[in-house]
Amino acid sequence: MSPAYRSRSLATAVVTSLVAACTHPHDVVSAFPYRQPDSGALDVVLNDPSRKLTVTVNDQLVVDRAFTRRAHIDGVPSGIARVHVAAGGKCEQGRNFDRSVTIQPGELATVAVPGPEPNLGCEVFLGLSDVALEIGMVAVGVVLLATAPLHVVRLK
């Protein structure tokens, strides 16, 4: 295996690892711990995703620290449900909301709450660390290119 091929392989592996490390919020589907025949469903929707969304319904934990902006809970008993929503994580200001929601059998109820607010100090720090990471990646690329031997290909 030539050194140039190894250098390209290493660069490809580094870039692939960085792309794979990026995560995106996803919808969470959960079920109430005990399902009753006359149950309904509940959607908790944030206007912005939270890194740590936690939801309890009638003091039962149904979503635990999920990175999401929407949580769907099946099997919620019909009647008045006490919903507690806690959002916030990493660079987000923590927020808590308590709502009473009427759950109809076989129907979907929706609770819309504002998403967490960003923490300015943490956002500035993350921005600076991203710049440092980019500078480091450029430096790695320059070193890889500088140390790779140059090959001259002759056409006959």
VOZAKE-772286 format. One record per atom (N, C-alpha, C): residue number from 0; residue in one letter; atom name; x, y, z. Coordinates in nm, 2 decimals, decimal comma. Each point is the difference from the previous one (the first is absolute). Last residue first. Layout:
BEGIN
- k/r/a/X/Y/Z
- NUM/A/CA/X/Y/Z;
...
***
This chain:
BEGIN
- k/r/a/X/Y/Z
- 155/K/N/0,37/0,63/-2,10;
- 155/K/CA/0,08/-0,05/-0,11;
- 155/K/C/-0,08/-0,01/-0,13;
- 154/L/N/0,00/0,29/0,49;
- 154/L/CA/-0,08/-0,06/-0,10;
- 154/L/C/0,09/-0,05/-0,11;
- 153/R/N/0,08/0,11/0,54;
- 153/R/CA/0,05/0,02/-0,14;
- 153/R/C/-0,09/-0,08/-0,09;
- 152/V/N/-0,02/0,23/0,52;
- 152/V/CA/-0,05/-0,11/-0,09;
- 152/V/C/0,04/0,03/-0,14;
- 151/V/N/0,16/0,14/0,52;
- 151/V/CA/-0,01/0,05/-0,13;
- 151/V/C/-0,04/-0,12/-0,09;
- 150/H/N/-0,05/0,14/0,55;
- 150/H/CA/0,02/-0,10/-0,10;
- 150/H/C/-0,01/0,06/-0,14;
- 149/L/N/0,09/0,16/0,55;
- 149/L/CA/-0,06/0,04/-0,14;
- 149/L/C/0,05/-0,11/-0,10;
- 148/P/N/-0,10/-0,05/0,55;
- 148/P/CA/0,10/0,01/-0,10;
- 148/P/C/-0,06/0,03/-0,14;
- 147/A/N/-0,18/0,15/0,49;
- 147/A/CA/-0,03/-0,10/-0,10;
- 147/A/C/0,11/0,02/-0,11;
- 146/T/N/-0,04/0,30/0,37;
- 146/T/CA/0,08/-0,12/0,03;
- 146/T/C/-0,02/-0,11/-0,10;
- 145/A/N/-0,24/0,42/-0,02;
- 145/A/CA/0,14/0,03/0,00;
- 145/A/C/0,09/-0,12/0,02;
- 144/L/N/-0,48/-0,03/0,03;
- 144/L/CA/0,04/0,03/-0,14;
- 144/L/C/0,15/0,03/-0,01;
- 143/L/N/-0,19/-0,08/0,43;
- 143/L/CA/-0,01/-0,12/-0,08;
- 143/L/C/0,05/0,03/-0,15;
- 142/V/N/-0,01/0,36/0,29;
- 142/V/CA/0,10/-0,09/0,04;
- 142/V/C/0,00/-0,13/-0,08;
- 141/V/N/-0,35/0,32/-0,06;
- 141/V/CA/0,13/0,05/-0,05;
- 141/V/C/0,11/-0,09/0,03;
- 140/G/N/-0,42/-0,11/0,18;
- 140/G/CA/0,00/-0,01/-0,14;
- 140/G/C/0,13/0,05/-0,06;
- 139/V/N/-0,07/0,07/0,45;
- 139/V/CA/0,02/-0,15/-0,02;
- 139/V/C/0,01/-0,02/-0,15;
- 138/A/N/-0,10/0,44/0,13;
- 138/A/CA/0,14/-0,04/0,04;
- 138/A/C/0,03/-0,14/-0,03;
- 137/V/N/-0,45/0,14/-0,04;
- 137/V/CA/0,08/0,06/-0,11;
- 137/V/C/0,15/-0,04/0,02;
- 136/M/N/-0,29/-0,11/0,34;
- 136/M/CA/-0,02/-0,09/-0,11;
- 136/M/C/0,08/0,05/-0,12;
- 135/G/N/0,00/0,27/0,39;
- 135/G/CA/0,07/-0,13/0,02;
- 135/G/C/-0,01/-0,09/-0,12;
- 134/I/N/-0,25/0,40/0,00;
- 134/I/CA/0,15/0,03/-0,02;
- 134/I/C/0,08/-0,13/0,02;
- 133/E/N/-0,46/-0,04/0,09;
- 133/E/CA/0,02/0,02/-0,14;
- 133/E/C/0,15/0,03/-0,03;
- 132/L/N/-0,13/-0,03/0,45;
- 132/L/CA/0,00/-0,13/-0,06;
- 132/L/C/0,02/0,01/-0,15;
- 131/A/N/-0,03/0,40/0,24;
- 131/A/CA/0,12/-0,07/0,04;
- 131/A/C/0,01/-0,14/-0,07;
- 130/V/N/-0,40/0,25/-0,04;
- 130/V/CA/0,10/0,06/-0,08;
- 130/V/C/0,14/-0,07/0,03;
- 129/D/N/-0,36/-0,14/0,26;
- 129/D/CA/-0,02/-0,04/-0,13;
- 129/D/C/0,11/0,06/-0,10;
- 128/S/N/-0,02/0,14/0,45;
- 128/S/CA/0,06/-0,13/-0,01;
- 128/S/C/-0,02/-0,06/-0,14;
- 127/L/N/-0,19/0,42/0,09;
- 127/L/CA/0,15/0,01/0,00;
- 127/L/C/0,06/-0,14/-0,01;
- 126/G/N/-0,47/0,02/0,04;
- 126/G/CA/0,04/0,06/-0,12;
- 126/G/C/0,16/0,01/-0,01;
- 125/L/N/-0,19/-0,15/0,40;
- 125/L/CA/-0,01/-0,10/-0,10;
- 125/L/C/0,04/0,05/-0,14;
- 124/F/N/-0,02/0,31/0,36;
- 124/F/CA/0,11/-0,10/0,02;
- 124/F/C/-0,01/-0,11/-0,11;
- 123/V/N/-0,35/0,31/0,00;
- 123/V/CA/0,13/0,07/-0,04;
- 123/V/C/0,12/-0,10/0,02;
- 122/E/N/-0,42/-0,15/0,15;
- 122/E/CA/0,00/0,01/-0,14;
- 122/E/C/0,13/0,07/-0,05;
- 121/C/N/-0,08/-0,02/0,46;
- 121/C/CA/0,03/-0,13/-0,05;
- 121/C/C/0,01/0,00/-0,15;
- 120/G/N/-0,15/0,39/0,21;
- 120/G/CA/0,14/-0,02/0,04;
- 120/G/C/0,05/-0,14/-0,06;
- 119/L/N/-0,46/0,12/-0,05;
- 119/L/CA/0,09/0,08/-0,08;
- 119/L/C/0,15/-0,03/0,03;
- 118/N/N/-0,44/-0,32/0,02;
- 118/N/CA/0,09/0,07/0,10;
- 118/N/C/0,11/0,07/-0,07;
- 117/P/N/-0,51/-0,13/-0,20;
- 117/P/CA/0,14/-0,03/0,01;
- 117/P/C/0,07/0,08/0,11;
- 116/E/N/-0,52/-0,18/0,02;
- 116/E/CA/0,08/0,11/-0,05;
- 116/E/C/0,15/-0,03/0,01;
- 115/P/N/-0,43/-0,36/-0,06;
- 115/P/CA/0,10/0,06/0,09;
- 115/P/C/0,07/0,12/-0,07;
- 114/G/N/-0,50/-0,12/-0,17;
- 114/G/CA/0,13/-0,07/0,02;
- 114/G/C/0,09/0,07/0,09;
- 113/P/N/-0,55/0,02/0,02;
- 113/P/CA/0,12/0,07/-0,06;
- 113/P/C/0,13/-0,09/0,03;
- 112/V/N/-0,48/-0,24/-0,04;
- 112/V/CA/0,07/0,08/0,10;
- 112/V/C/0,12/0,07/-0,07;
- 111/A/N/-0,49/-0,30/-0,08;
- 111/A/CA/0,10/0,07/-0,07;
- 111/A/C/0,07/0,09/0,11;
- 110/V/N/-0,32/-0,46/-0,03;
- 110/V/CA/0,05/0,10/0,09;
- 110/V/C/0,11/0,07/-0,07;
- 109/T/N/-0,44/-0,34/-0,15;
- 109/T/CA/0,13/0,06/-0,03;
- 109/T/C/0,03/0,11/0,11;
- 108/A/N/-0,32/-0,49/-0,10;
- 108/A/CA/0,00/0,14/0,06;
- 108/A/C/0,14/0,05/-0,02;
- 107/L/N/-0,33/-0,41/-0,24;
- 107/L/CA/0,14/0,06/0,03;
- 107/L/C/-0,02/0,14/0,06;
- 106/E/N/-0,34/-0,47/0,01;
- 106/E/CA/0,04/0,13/-0,07;
- 106/E/C/0,13/0,05/0,05;
- 105/G/N/-0,25/-0,40/0,17;
- 105/G/CA/0,02/-0,01/-0,15;
- 105/G/C/0,04/0,12/-0,07;
- 104/P/N/-0,22/0,09/0,46;
- 104/P/CA/0,03/-0,13/-0,05;
- 104/P/C/0,01/-0,01/-0,15;
- 103/Q/N/0,12/0,45/0,27;
- 103/Q/CA/-0,12/-0,07/-0,05;
- 103/Q/C/0,04/-0,13/-0,05;
- 102/I/N/0,22/0,38/0,35;
- 102/I/CA/0,03/-0,11/-0,09;
- 102/I/C/-0,13/-0,06/-0,03;
- 101/T/N/0,18/0,50/0,20;
- 101/T/CA/-0,11/-0,10/-0,01;
- 101/T/C/0,03/-0,10/-0,11;
- 100/V/N/0,35/0,30/0,32;
- 100/V/CA/-0,05/-0,02/-0,13;
- 100/V/C/-0,12/-0,11/0,01;
- 99/S/N/0,35/0,37/0,30;
- 99/S/CA/-0,11/-0,10/0,01;
- 99/S/C/-0,07/-0,02/-0,14;
- 98/R/N/0,53/0,17/0,15;
- 98/R/CA/-0,13/0,02/-0,07;
- 98/R/C/-0,10/-0,11/0,04;
- 97/D/N/0,53/0,25/0,11;
- 97/D/CA/-0,11/-0,10/0,05;
- 97/D/C/-0,13/0,04/-0,07;
- 96/F/N/0,57/0,08/-0,08;
- 96/F/CA/-0,14/0,04/-0,02;
- 96/F/C/-0,09/-0,11/0,05;
- 95/N/N/0,56/0,21/-0,01;
- 95/N/CA/-0,10/-0,10/0,05;
- 95/N/C/-0,14/0,05/-0,03;
- 94/R/N/0,57/0,08/-0,16;
- 94/R/CA/-0,14/0,05/0,02;
- 94/R/C/-0,09/-0,11/0,04;
- 93/G/N/0,57/0,17/-0,07;
- 93/G/CA/-0,10/-0,10/0,04;
- 93/G/C/-0,14/0,06/0,02;
- 92/Q/N/0,40/0,16/-0,34;
- 92/Q/CA/-0,06/0,03/0,13;
- 92/Q/C/-0,11/-0,10/0,03;
- 91/E/N/0,42/-0,12/-0,32;
- 91/E/CA/-0,14/0,04/0,00;
- 91/E/C/-0,03/0,04/0,15;
- 90/C/N/0,41/-0,22/-0,21;
- 90/C/CA/-0,01/0,14/-0,01;
- 90/C/C/-0,14/0,06/0,00;
- 89/K/N/0,05/-0,48/0,18;
- 89/K/CA/0,12/0,06/-0,06;
- 89/K/C/-0,01/0,15/0,00;
- 88/G/N/-0,46/-0,16/0,08;
- 88/G/CA/0,12/-0,08/0,01;
- 88/G/C/0,11/0,06/-0,07;
- 87/G/N/-0,58/0,01/0,09;
- 87/G/CA/0,13/0,07/0,02;
- 87/G/C/0,11/-0,10/0,01;
- 86/A/N/-0,56/-0,02/0,11;
- 86/A/CA/0,09/0,00/-0,11;
- 86/A/C/0,12/0,08/0,03;
- 85/A/N/-0,48/-0,26/0,21;
- 85/A/CA/0,13/0,06/0,03;
- 85/A/C/0,09/0,00/-0,12;
- 84/V/N/-0,56/-0,08/0,15;
- 84/V/CA/0,10/0,01/-0,11;
- 84/V/C/0,13/0,07/0,05;
- 83/H/N/-0,50/-0,26/0,18;
- 83/H/CA/0,12/0,09/0,04;
- 83/H/C/0,11/-0,02/-0,11;
- 82/V/N/-0,57/-0,09/0,07;
- 82/V/CA/0,12/-0,02/-0,08;
- 82/V/C/0,11/0,10/0,05;
- 81/R/N/-0,49/-0,26/0,15;
- 81/R/CA/0,09/0,10/0,04;
- 81/R/C/0,13/-0,02/-0,08;
- 80/A/N/-0,53/-0,12/-0,13;
- 80/A/CA/0,14/-0,05/0,02;
- 80/A/C/0,08/0,12/0,04;
- 79/I/N/-0,55/-0,16/-0,03;
- 79/I/CA/0,10/0,11/0,02;
- 79/I/C/0,13/-0,06/0,03;
- 78/G/N/-0,31/-0,32/-0,28;
- 78/G/CA/-0,03/0,09/0,11;
- 78/G/C/0,10/0,12/0,00;
- 77/S/N/0,09/-0,52/-0,19;
- 77/S/CA/-0,09/0,11/-0,03;
- 77/S/C/-0,03/0,08/0,13;
- 76/P/N/0,47/-0,26/-0,08;
- 76/P/CA/-0,13/-0,02/0,05;
- 76/P/C/-0,09/0,12/-0,03;
- 75/V/N/0,42/-0,15/-0,31;
- 75/V/CA/-0,03/0,09/0,12;
- 75/V/C/-0,14/-0,02/0,04;
- 74/G/N/0,26/-0,21/-0,37;
- 74/G/CA/-0,05/-0,07/0,11;
- 74/G/C/-0,02/0,08/0,12;
- 73/D/N/0,37/0,16/-0,36;
- 73/D/CA/-0,12/-0,08/-0,02;
- 73/D/C/-0,05/-0,06/0,14;
- 72/I/N/0,32/0,44/-0,18;
- 72/I/CA/-0,02/-0,10/0,11;
- 72/I/C/-0,13/-0,07/-0,03;
- 71/H/N/0,40/0,33/-0,25;
- 71/H/CA/-0,13/-0,06/-0,02;
- 71/H/C/-0,01/-0,11/0,11;
- 70/A/N/0,32/0,46/-0,10;
- 70/A/CA/-0,01/-0,13/0,07;
- 70/A/C/-0,14/-0,04/-0,01;
- 69/R/N/0,38/0,38/-0,23;
- 69/R/CA/-0,14/-0,05/0,01;
- 69/R/C/0,01/-0,14/0,06;
- 68/R/N/0,38/0,26/-0,07;
- 68/R/CA/-0,09/0,12/0,01;
- 68/R/C/-0,14/-0,05/0,00;
- 67/T/N/0,52/-0,22/0,16;
- 67/T/CA/-0,12/0,00/-0,09;
- 67/T/C/-0,07/0,14/0,01;
- 66/F/N/0,36/-0,34/0,26;
- 66/F/CA/0,03/0,11/-0,09;
- 66/F/C/-0,11/0,00/-0,11;
- 65/A/N/-0,05/-0,19/0,53;
- 65/A/CA/0,01/-0,03/-0,15;
- 65/A/C/0,04/0,12/-0,07;
- 64/R/N/-0,10/-0,15/0,50;
- 64/R/CA/0,12/0,07/-0,05;
- 64/R/C/0,03/-0,03/-0,15;
- 63/D/N/-0,40/-0,26/0,17;
- 63/D/CA/0,11/0,03/0,09;
- 63/D/C/0,12/0,06/-0,07;
- 62/V/N/-0,57/-0,12/0,00;
- 62/V/CA/0,11/0,04/-0,09;
- 62/V/C/0,11/0,05/0,09;
- 61/V/N/-0,38/-0,18/0,21;
- 61/V/CA/-0,02/-0,06/-0,13;
- 61/V/C/0,11/0,04/-0,10;
- 60/L/N/-0,14/-0,03/0,57;
- 60/L/CA/0,10/0,04/-0,10;
- 60/L/C/-0,03/-0,07/-0,13;
- 59/Q/N/-0,37/0,13/0,38;
- 59/Q/CA/0,07/-0,11/-0,06;
- 59/Q/C/0,10/0,05/-0,10;
- 58/D/N/-0,32/0,27/0,25;
- 58/D/CA/0,11/-0,04/0,08;
- 58/D/C/0,07/-0,12/-0,04;
- 57/N/N/-0,35/0,21/-0,26;
- 57/N/CA/-0,05/-0,05/0,13;
- 57/N/C/0,11/-0,07/0,09;
- 56/V/N/0,22/0,10/-0,41;
- 56/V/CA/-0,15/0,01/-0,01;
- 56/V/C/-0,05/-0,07/0,13;
- 55/T/N/0,50/0,24/-0,19;
- 55/T/CA/-0,07/-0,09/0,09;
- 55/T/C/-0,15/0,02/-0,03;
- 54/V/N/0,50/0,10/-0,27;
- 54/V/CA/-0,14/0,02/0,02;
- 54/V/C/-0,06/-0,10/0,10;
- 53/T/N/0,49/0,26/-0,22;
- 53/T/CA/-0,06/-0,10/0,09;
- 53/T/C/-0,15/0,03/0,02;
- 52/L/N/0,46/0,14/-0,33;
- 52/L/CA/-0,14/0,01/0,02;
- 52/L/C/-0,05/-0,12/0,09;
- 51/K/N/0,47/0,22/-0,18;
- 51/K/CA/-0,04/-0,08/0,11;
- 51/K/C/-0,15/0,02/0,04;
- 50/R/N/0,22/0,23/-0,36;
- 50/R/CA/0,09/-0,11/0,01;
- 50/R/C/-0,04/-0,10/0,11;
- 49/S/N/-0,33/0,30/-0,31;
- 49/S/CA/0,07/0,00/0,12;
- 49/S/C/0,09/-0,11/0,01;
- 48/P/N/-0,26/0,30/-0,42;
- 48/P/CA/0,04/-0,12/0,07;
- 48/P/C/0,07/0,02/0,13;
- 47/D/N/-0,38/0,34/-0,18;
- 47/D/CA/0,14/-0,03/-0,03;
- 47/D/C/0,04/-0,12/0,07;
- 46/N/N/-0,44/0,12/0,04;
- 46/N/CA/0,02/0,08/-0,13;
- 46/N/C/0,15/-0,01/-0,04;
- 45/L/N/-0,28/-0,40/0,26;
- 45/L/CA/0,07/0,12/0,03;
- 45/L/C/0,03/0,08/-0,13;
- 44/V/N/-0,38/-0,40/0,18;
- 44/V/CA/0,08/0,06/-0,11;
- 44/V/C/0,07/0,13/0,05;
- 43/V/N/-0,28/-0,49/0,15;
- 43/V/CA/0,07/0,12/0,06;
- 43/V/C/0,09/0,06/-0,11;
- 42/D/N/-0,45/-0,35/0,00;
- 42/D/CA/0,11/0,05/-0,06;
- 42/D/C/0,05/0,12/0,08;
- 41/L/N/-0,33/-0,46/0,09;
- 41/L/CA/0,04/0,14/0,03;
- 41/L/C/0,12/0,03/-0,08;
- 40/A/N/-0,46/-0,37/0,03;
- 40/A/CA/0,14/0,03/-0,03;
- 40/A/C/0,03/0,14/0,03;
- 39/G/N/-0,38/-0,38/0,21;
- 39/G/CA/0,03/0,09/-0,12;
- 39/G/C/0,14/0,02/-0,02;
- 38/S/N/-0,36/-0,40/0,25;
- 38/S/CA/0,11/0,10/0,01;
- 38/S/C/0,01/0,08/-0,13;
- 37/D/N/-0,29/-0,38/0,21;
- 37/D/CA/-0,06/0,13/-0,04;
- 37/D/C/0,11/0,11/0,01;
- 36/P/N/0,11/-0,46/0,11;
- 36/P/CA/-0,08/-0,01/-0,13;
- 36/P/C/-0,05/0,14/-0,04;
- 35/Q/N/0,46/-0,04/0,27;
- 35/Q/CA/-0,14/-0,02/0,03;
- 35/Q/C/-0,08/0,00/-0,13;
- 34/R/N/0,56/-0,06/0,18;
- 34/R/CA/-0,10/0,04/-0,10;
- 34/R/C/-0,14/-0,05/0,04;
- 33/Y/N/0,50/0,14/0,25;
- 33/Y/CA/-0,11/-0,10/0,00;
- 33/Y/C/-0,11/0,05/-0,09;
- 32/P/N/0,40/0,24/0,00;
- 32/P/CA/0,05/-0,13/0,06;
- 32/P/C/-0,11/-0,10/0,01;
- 31/F/N/0,01/0,36/-0,40;
- 31/F/CA/-0,03/0,01/0,14;
- 31/F/C/0,03/-0,14/0,07;
- 30/A/N/0,27/0,14/-0,45;
- 30/A/CA/-0,13/-0,05/0,05;
- 30/A/C/-0,02/0,01/0,15;
- 29/S/N/0,29/0,25/-0,45;
- 29/S/CA/0,01/-0,07/0,13;
- 29/S/C/-0,14/-0,06/0,03;
- 28/V/N/0,35/0,26/-0,40;
- 28/V/CA/-0,13/-0,07/0,02;
- 28/V/C/0,01/-0,08/0,13;
- 27/V/N/0,27/0,44/-0,25;
- 27/V/CA/0,00/-0,11/0,09;
- 27/V/C/-0,14/-0,05/0,01;
- 26/D/N/0,31/0,29/-0,38;
- 26/D/CA/-0,12/-0,01/0,07;
- 26/D/C/0,01/-0,13/0,09;
- 25/H/N/0,45/0,27/-0,13;
- 25/H/CA/-0,10/-0,09/-0,06;
- 25/H/C/-0,12/-0,01/0,09;
- 24/P/N/0,48/0,33/-0,10;
- 24/P/CA/-0,11/-0,05/0,08;
- 24/P/C/-0,09/-0,09/-0,08;
- 23/H/N/0,52/0,01/-0,12;
- 23/H/CA/-0,12/0,08/-0,02;
- 23/H/C/-0,11/-0,05/0,09;
- 22/T/N/0,59/-0,02/-0,04;
- 22/T/CA/-0,13/-0,06/0,02;
- 22/T/C/-0,11/0,10/-0,02;
- 21/C/N/0,55/-0,12/-0,13;
- 21/C/CA/-0,11/0,10/0,01;
- 21/C/C/-0,13/-0,07/0,02;
- 20/A/N/0,41/-0,24/-0,07;
- 20/A/CA/-0,02/0,05/0,14;
- 20/A/C/-0,11/0,10/0,01;
- 19/A/N/0,15/-0,19/-0,42;
- 19/A/CA/-0,08/-0,10/0,08;
- 19/A/C/-0,03/0,05/0,14;
- 18/V/N/0,28/0,25/-0,29;
- 18/V/CA/-0,13/0,01/-0,05;
- 18/V/C/-0,09/-0,09/0,09;
- 17/L/N/0,46/-0,01/0,09;
- 17/L/CA/-0,06/0,13/0,04;
- 17/L/C/-0,15/0,01/-0,05;
- 16/S/N/0,25/-0,39/-0,12;
- 16/S/CA/-0,02/0,01/0,14;
- 16/S/C/-0,07/0,13/0,05;
- 15/T/N/0,14/-0,04/-0,45;
- 15/T/CA/-0,11/-0,09/0,02;
- 15/T/C/-0,04/0,00/0,15;
- 14/V/N/0,39/0,23/-0,13;
- 14/V/CA/-0,11/0,07/-0,04;
- 14/V/C/-0,13/-0,08/0,02;
- 13/V/N/0,41/-0,21/0,10;
- 13/V/CA/-0,02/0,11/0,09;
- 13/V/C/-0,13/0,08/-0,04;
- 12/A/N/0,14/-0,35/-0,28;
- 12/A/CA/-0,05/-0,06/0,13;
- 12/A/C/-0,03/0,12/0,10;
- 11/T/N/0,20/0,10/-0,42;
- 11/T/CA/-0,14/-0,04/-0,02;
- 11/T/C/-0,05/-0,05/0,13;
- 10/A/N/0,45/0,11/0,00;
- 10/A/CA/-0,08/0,12/-0,01;
- 10/A/C/-0,15/-0,03/-0,02;
- 9/L/N/0,31/-0,36/0,01;
- 9/L/CA/-0,01/0,06/0,13;
- 9/L/C/-0,09/0,13/-0,01;
- 8/S/N/0,10/-0,21/-0,40;
- 8/S/CA/-0,09/-0,09/0,08;
- 8/S/C/-0,02/0,06/0,14;
- 7/R/N/0,30/0,21/-0,29;
- 7/R/CA/-0,13/0,02/-0,05;
- 7/R/C/-0,10/-0,08/0,09;
- 6/S/N/0,45/-0,08/0,08;
- 6/S/CA/-0,03/0,14/0,04;
- 6/S/C/-0,15/0,03/-0,04;
- 5/R/N/0,19/-0,41/-0,14;
- 5/R/CA/-0,03/0,00/0,14;
- 5/R/C/-0,04/0,14/0,05;
- 4/Y/N/0,13/-0,04/-0,44;
- 4/Y/CA/-0,13/-0,07/0,01;
- 4/Y/C/-0,03/0,00/0,15;
- 3/A/N/0,42/0,16/-0,11;
- 3/A/CA/-0,10/0,09/-0,05;
- 3/A/C/-0,14/-0,06/0,02;
- 2/P/N/0,38/-0,27/0,09;
- 2/P/CA/-0,02/0,11/0,11;
- 2/P/C/-0,11/0,10/-0,04;
- 1/S/N/-0,02/-0,51/-0,20;
- 1/S/CA/0,08/0,12/-0,01;
- 1/S/C/-0,03/0,10/0,11;
- 0/M/N/-0,04/-0,55/-0,01;
- 0/M/CA/-0,08/0,12/0,00;
- 0/M/C/0,09/0,12/0,00;
***
